[in-house]
Amino acid sequence: VFCGLTGIVWLHRKIQDAFFLVVGSRTCACNTGFTGDGVTCTDINECQTNNGGCDILATCTNTPGSRTCACNAGYSGDGFSCIYAGQITNLWVGYDESCAKSDTNVVKCWGANVYGSLGIGDGYVRGSAPQQMGGYLPALNLGTGKIPMRMGVMAAAACAILNDTNLKCWGSNYNGEIGLGIAASVGNHPGDMGDNTPYVALGTGKTVLRVAGGGLHACAILNDNTLKCWGRNGYGQLGFGDTRTRGLDFGMDMGDNLPIVDLGTGRTAASIVGGGDHSCAILDDGTVKCWGSNTYGNLGLGDVNHRGDIAGEMGNALPVVDLGAGKTAVSLVAGDNHTCALLNDNTVKCWGDNTYGQLGLGDTAARGDGPGEMGDNLPVVNLGTGKTATAVGNGRSHTCAILNDGKIKCWGTSEMGQLGLGDANARGDNPGEMGDNLPNTSVF
């Protein structure tokens, strides 16, 4: 638009959003909200509102009259939609929350968070609504230079072994499960995490090799190969021959005052898992021992008697789990009331509660709660023709296995879609549902 004014002409350059004065020569000035030399003006607000419409994982850059979006380092896409370009190296799953670690050593957790088990300084659920995952999901902060190497996730708490081999735990502590000697949560308030999260005291000179989370208890294998557990102990799941909770009184319960679990003469734990109210370990000789709640035969000892809740039941008195002739466990996983083992021939055996078919045997009968049910009499899980397992994982009442063809199969309850089969129907609780009839779970 040109306007004459006593020989002076004001020219409105609409495209550049600038006015300039023409009197033989001219000067230019960008309008409010724009920046530049007046000849070229850039909207300074373009990237200031909602990152200019770029993905939260992208960088917005002002350009004349517009902006450009570019995905940040480590992410790929057009800038408006960016995805992680690296690899997920570790996955840890609890009752209602999960944590994953990237190849850049970043750990993020999502799911239930009432007691701060996600470790991000609040009590809000993550993963149940839009704009909560990906770039919106805060990373776990356990202190300056501290990287989580291994984790154990419980029902409402979590623990991590750090790169300095010490242990930090956060979340609910009303049963002593994070071992800090206070009956209060850590991680659901600003300032709880990072350098402010204390180490768990497990004894003089003790560091941690492995950690496992149960329902409301945790266990750790220490640098001298001893085993210590803390948290709720109503069924003897801590393995101390009593039912007293540990972890609520720092001076009495933790550090050098926390007992060592007796696994038998000369025996140490090579790996450890925690169930709802029971614990199991693969020992240094490849055998398996379990203790704690045994209501459904989840200890695999042919009865329903709890172990570890009274004196004289641990150590040499605690039987090994009979997995069958020549069978040893490569790895163990534990659900709420069931346990599964990946064996040395890449088959899978499960025992304990089977209400939803989580044992994968085509019925709902518990195993391990009566004589003659374990050992060679305990069937292997039928995964399909020519199919064996390379890894296995348990949820509260379901089980999944990664197969030798790289696919995943899951069985048990699916009321919340846990099996990933597009419905809420349990699998493995009726004949004809396992083996080749069990569909693969499609993830990617």
C-alpha positions in Angstrom: 0.0 0.0 0.0 1.4 3.4 -1.0 0.3 6.6 0.8 1.4 10.1 -0.4 2.3 12.6 2.3 3.8 16.0 1.2 6.3 14.5 -1.1 7.0 11.7 1.4 5.9 8.2 0.5 5.2 5.5 3.1 5.4 2.0 1.6 3.9 -1.0 3.4 5.8 -4.1 2.4 3.2 -6.6 3.5 5.2 -9.7 2.8 8.1 -8.6 4.9 5.8 -7.0 7.5 7.7 -3.7 7.6 7.2 0.0 6.9 9.9 2.1 5.3 10.2 5.8 4.4 11.1 6.9 0.9 12.7 10.4 0.6 15.3 9.9 -2.1 16.6 7.2 0.1 14.8 5.0 2.7 15.1 3.5 6.1 13.4 0.3 7.2 12.3 -0.9 10.6 10.6 -4.2 11.4 7.2 -4.1 13.2 6.7 -5.2 16.8 6.9 -8.9 17.0 9.4 -9.2 14.1 13.2 -8.9 14.0 15.6 -8.0 11.3 17.0 -5.1 9.3 13.6 -4.0 7.9 14.5 -5.3 4.5 14.3 -8.9 5.8 12.1 -9.5 8.9 11.5 -12.7 10.8 8.6 -13.5 13.1 10.4 -13.7 16.5 7.4 -15.5 18.0 7.3 -18.3 15.4 9.3 -20.7 17.5 8.3 -19.4 20.9 4.8 -20.9 21.0 4.6 -24.7 21.2 8.0 -24.9 19.6 6.6 -23.5 16.4 4.6 -26.6 15.7 7.8 -28.7 15.5 8.0 -32.0 17.4 9.2 -31.6 21.0 12.2 -33.7 20.0 13.1 -31.1 17.2 14.7 -27.7 17.1 12.7 -24.8 15.7 14.7 -22.2 13.8 13.2 -18.8 12.7 13.4 -18.1 9.0 12.0 -15.1 7.1 8.3 -15.1 7.5 8.3 -18.7 8.6 10.4 -21.3 10.5 12.2 -24.7 9.9 12.0 -27.8 12.1 14.9 -30.3 12.4 15.0 -33.4 14.6 17.6 -33.3 17.4 20.7 -35.4 17.4 19.8 -39.1 17.9 16.3 -38.7 16.4 15.1 -39.1 12.8 12.1 -37.6 10.9 11.0 -34.5 9.2 11.1 -32.3 12.2 7.3 -32.3 12.7 7.5 -36.0 13.8 10.7 -37.3 15.3 11.4 -40.8 16.5 14.4 -42.2 18.4 17.0 -43.4 16.0 19.0 -45.5 18.4 18.4 -48.8 20.2 16.7 -49.9 23.4 19.2 -52.0 25.2 17.4 -53.0 28.4 13.8 -53.4 29.5 12.6 -53.9 33.1 8.9 -54.6 33.9 7.1 -54.4 37.2 3.5 -54.8 38.2 2.1 -51.6 36.7 5.2 -49.8 35.4 8.1 -50.4 33.1 11.5 -48.9 32.5 13.8 -48.9 29.4 17.4 -48.0 28.8 18.7 -46.6 25.5 22.1 -47.1 24.0 22.9 -43.6 25.1 22.5 -44.7 28.8 19.2 -42.7 29.2 16.6 -44.5 31.3 12.9 -43.6 31.3 10.0 -45.2 33.2 6.3 -45.1 32.5 3.0 -46.5 34.0 1.6 -46.1 37.5 3.2 -43.5 39.6 1.1 -42.8 42.8 4.1 -43.3 45.0 6.8 -41.9 42.7 8.0 -45.2 41.3 8.8 -43.5 37.9 11.3 -41.3 39.8 10.4 -38.0 38.1 9.4 -35.9 41.0 5.6 -36.2 40.9 2.8 -38.7 41.3 1.2 -38.5 37.9 0.7 -41.5 35.6 2.7 -41.5 32.4 1.7 -43.4 29.2 -2.1 -43.3 29.5 -2.7 -40.1 27.5 -1.3 -38.2 24.5 1.9 -36.2 24.9 3.2 -38.3 27.9 5.7 -40.5 26.1 8.7 -39.9 23.9 10.1 -36.4 24.3 7.4 -35.6 26.9 8.6 -38.3 29.2 11.3 -37.1 31.6 14.5 -39.2 32.0 15.3 -40.9 35.3 17.8 -38.8 37.2 19.8 -40.6 39.9 22.6 -38.2 40.4 25.5 -36.4 38.7 27.3 -38.9 36.4 25.2 -41.8 37.7 24.0 -44.3 35.1 21.6 -47.1 35.9 23.1 -50.4 34.9 20.6 -52.9 36.2 17.1 -52.4 37.7 14.5 -54.2 39.7 10.9 -52.9 39.5 8.4 -53.7 42.3 4.7 -53.1 42.6 5.1 -49.4 43.5 8.9 -48.9 43.7 12.1 -49.5 41.9 15.8 -49.9 42.5 18.8 -49.4 40.2 22.4 -50.5 40.4 24.5 -47.6 39.3 27.8 -47.4 37.4 29.6 -46.9 40.7 28.1 -50.4 41.8 26.0 -48.8 44.6 22.2 -49.1 44.8 19.5 -46.4 44.8 15.8 -47.1 45.3 12.7 -44.9 45.1 8.9 -45.1 45.2 6.8 -46.4 48.0 8.5 -47.3 51.3 5.5 -48.1 53.5 6.8 -51.7 53.7 10.5 -50.8 53.8 10.9 -51.8 50.1 13.3 -49.0 49.3 15.3 -49.7 52.4 15.8 -46.1 53.6 14.5 -46.5 57.1 11.5 -44.2 56.7 7.9 -45.0 56.1 7.5 -42.4 53.3 7.7 -42.3 49.6 10.6 -41.0 47.6 10.3 -39.7 44.0 6.9 -38.2 44.0 8.0 -34.7 45.1 10.3 -32.2 43.4 13.9 -32.5 44.8 13.6 -36.2 45.8 15.7 -37.5 42.9 19.2 -37.0 41.5 21.9 -36.4 44.0 19.3 -36.1 46.8 18.3 -39.8 46.5 20.4 -41.6 49.1 22.2 -44.9 48.5 20.8 -48.1 50.1 23.0 -49.2 52.9 23.7 -52.9 52.6 26.8 -53.2 54.8 30.4 -52.0 55.2 32.3 -52.3 51.9 29.2 -53.9 50.2 28.3 -53.0 46.6 25.7 -54.7 44.4 26.0 -57.1 41.5 22.4 -57.9 40.8 19.0 -56.6 42.1 15.5 -58.0 41.9 12.1 -56.5 42.8 9.2 -58.5 44.1 5.8 -57.2 45.0 6.7 -55.2 48.1 10.2 -56.5 48.7 13.7 -56.4 47.0 16.8 -58.6 47.0 20.4 -57.9 46.0 23.4 -60.1 45.3 26.4 -58.3 46.8 30.0 -58.1 45.7 31.0 -61.0 48.1 28.2 -63.1 46.4 26.0 -63.0 49.5 22.3 -62.3 49.2 20.3 -59.7 51.2 16.6 -58.9 51.0 14.4 -56.2 52.6 10.8 -55.0 52.6 7.6 -56.8 53.4 8.1 -60.2 54.9 4.7 -61.6 55.8 5.4 -65.0 54.3 9.1 -65.2 54.9 10.0 -63.9 51.4 13.1 -62.2 52.9 14.5 -65.6 53.9 15.4 -64.8 57.5 13.3 -67.4 59.3 10.7 -64.8 60.5 8.0 -62.5 59.3 9.4 -59.2 60.4 9.5 -56.4 57.8 13.0 -54.9 57.2 13.8 -51.5 55.9 11.6 -49.2 58.1 14.2 -48.7 60.9 17.5 -47.7 59.4 19.6 -48.4 62.4 18.0 -51.8 63.2 17.2 -53.1 59.7 19.8 -52.1 57.1 23.5 -52.0 56.6 25.5 -54.5 58.7 22.3 -55.3 60.7 20.6 -56.7 57.6 21.1 -60.5 57.7 22.4 -62.6 54.9 20.0 -65.1 53.3 21.2 -68.7 54.1 21.1 -70.7 50.9 23.0 -73.8 52.2 26.6 -74.8 53.0 28.9 -73.3 50.4 26.0 -72.1 48.2 25.7 -68.6 46.8 23.2 -67.0 44.5 24.1 -66.5 40.8 20.8 -64.7 40.0 17.7 -63.7 41.9 14.0 -62.9 41.1 11.1 -61.7 43.3 7.5 -62.6 43.0 4.5 -61.1 44.7 5.4 -62.6 48.1 8.1 -65.1 47.2 11.7 -65.1 46.0 13.8 -67.6 44.0 17.5 -67.9 43.2 19.6 -69.8 40.8 22.5 -71.0 42.9 26.2 -71.2 41.9 25.7 -74.9 41.1 22.8 -74.3 38.7 20.1 -75.5 41.1 17.1 -73.4 42.1 15.7 -72.6 45.5 12.6 -70.6 46.3 11.1 -69.3 49.6 8.2 -67.2 50.9 4.6 -67.6 50.0 3.6 -71.0 48.7 -0.2 -70.9 48.7 -0.4 -72.0 45.0 2.8 -74.1 44.9 4.8 -71.2 43.6 7.9 -72.5 45.4 7.7 -75.7 43.4 8.2 -78.1 46.3 5.1 -80.3 46.0 3.2 -78.7 48.9 1.6 -75.4 50.0 3.8 -74.8 53.1 5.5 -71.4 53.2 9.3 -71.4 53.6 11.5 -68.9 55.4 8.8 -67.6 57.7 10.0 -69.7 60.7 13.4 -70.8 62.0 15.0 -73.9 60.5 13.5 -73.7 57.0 16.3 -72.0 55.1 19.9 -73.1 54.4 20.4 -76.9 53.9 16.8 -77.5 55.1 15.4 -75.7 52.0 14.9 -78.2 49.2 16.0 -77.5 45.6 13.3 -77.2 43.0 13.1 -80.4 40.9 13.1 -79.4 37.2 13.6 -82.8 35.8 16.4 -85.2 35.0 19.4 -83.3 33.7 17.6 -80.0 33.7 19.0 -76.8 35.1 17.8 -73.2 35.0 19.4 -70.7 32.7 17.1 -67.9 33.9 14.1 -67.4 36.3 11.1 -65.1 36.3 8.4 -64.7 38.9 4.9 -63.4 38.7 2.5 -62.7 41.5 2.1 -66.3 42.5 3.8 -68.3 39.7 7.4 -68.9 38.6 8.9 -69.9 35.3 12.3 -71.2 34.4 14.1 -71.2 31.0 16.0 -74.5 31.1 19.3 -75.5 29.7 17.6 -77.1 26.6 15.8 -73.9 25.8 12.4 -75.2 27.0 10.2 -73.4 29.5 8.6 -74.9 32.7 6.2 -73.0 34.9 4.7 -73.8 38.3 2.4 -72.2 40.9 -0.9 -70.4 40.4 -2.6 -71.2 37.1 -6.0 -69.4 37.4 -5.7 -67.7 34.0 -3.6 -70.3 32.3 -0.3 -68.5 33.0 1.5 -71.8 33.3 0.7 -72.4 29.6 -0.5 -76.0 30.1 -4.0 -75.8 28.6 -5.8 -75.9 32.0 -6.2 -73.9 35.2 -4.8 -76.4 37.6 -1.9 -75.2 39.8 1.3 -77.1 39.6 3.9 -77.7 42.4 1.3 -77.6 45.2 1.0 -81.4 45.4 3.4 -84.3 45.3 4.4 -85.8 42.0 3.8 -82.6 40.0 7.3 -81.4 39.6 10.5 -82.8 37.9 9.8 -84.9 34.8 6.1 -84.9 35.6 6.0 -81.1 35.0 5.3 -80.6 31.3 7.2 -78.1 29.2 5.3 -75.2 27.7 4.3 -76.0 24.1 5.5 -73.0 22.1 4.9 -74.5 18.7 6.5 -76.9 16.2 10.3 -76.4 16.3 9.9 -73.5 18.6 12.1 -73.0 21.7 12.6 -70.0 23.9 15.6 -67.6 24.2 14.1 -65.5 27.0 11.1 -65.5 29.2 9.3 -62.9 31.3 6.4 -62.9 33.7 3.7 -60.3 34.6 1.4 -60.5 37.5 -0.7 -63.3 35.9 0.7 -63.8 32.4 3.9 -65.0 30.8 5.7 -64.1 27.6 8.6 -65.8 25.8 10.9 -64.6 23.0 11.2 -67.6 20.6 14.1 -68.9 18.5 12.6 -67.3 15.4 12.7 -63.8 17.1 8.9 -63.8 17.6 7.0 -63.3 20.9 4.3 -65.5 22.4 2.3 -64.7 25.5 -0.2 -66.6 27.6 -2.3 -66.2 30.7 -4.6 -63.3 31.6 -5.4 -60.7 28.9 -8.0 -58.6 30.8 -5.9 -55.5 30.1 -4.6 -56.6 26.8 -1.4 -58.0 28.3 -1.1 -60.7 25.7 -1.3 -58.2 22.8 -3.6 -60.3 20.8 -6.3 -57.8 20.2 -8.8 -59.1 22.7 -9.3 -59.7 26.4 -9.4 -63.5 26.2 -7.0 -65.5 28.3 -4.8 -68.1 26.6 -3.4 -71.3 27.9 -6.3 -72.0 30.2 -8.1 -74.4 27.8 -6.9 -77.3 25.6 -5.8 -76.4 22.1 -4.7 -72.8 22.9 -1.0 -73.3 23.1 1.6 -74.5 20.5 0.9 -73.7 16.9 -2.5 -72.5 17.9 -1.1 -69.7 20.0 -0.6 -66.6 17.8 2.5 -64.5 17.9 2.3 -61.2 19.7 2.9 -58.5 17.1 4.9 -55.6 18.5 6.6 -53.8 15.7 
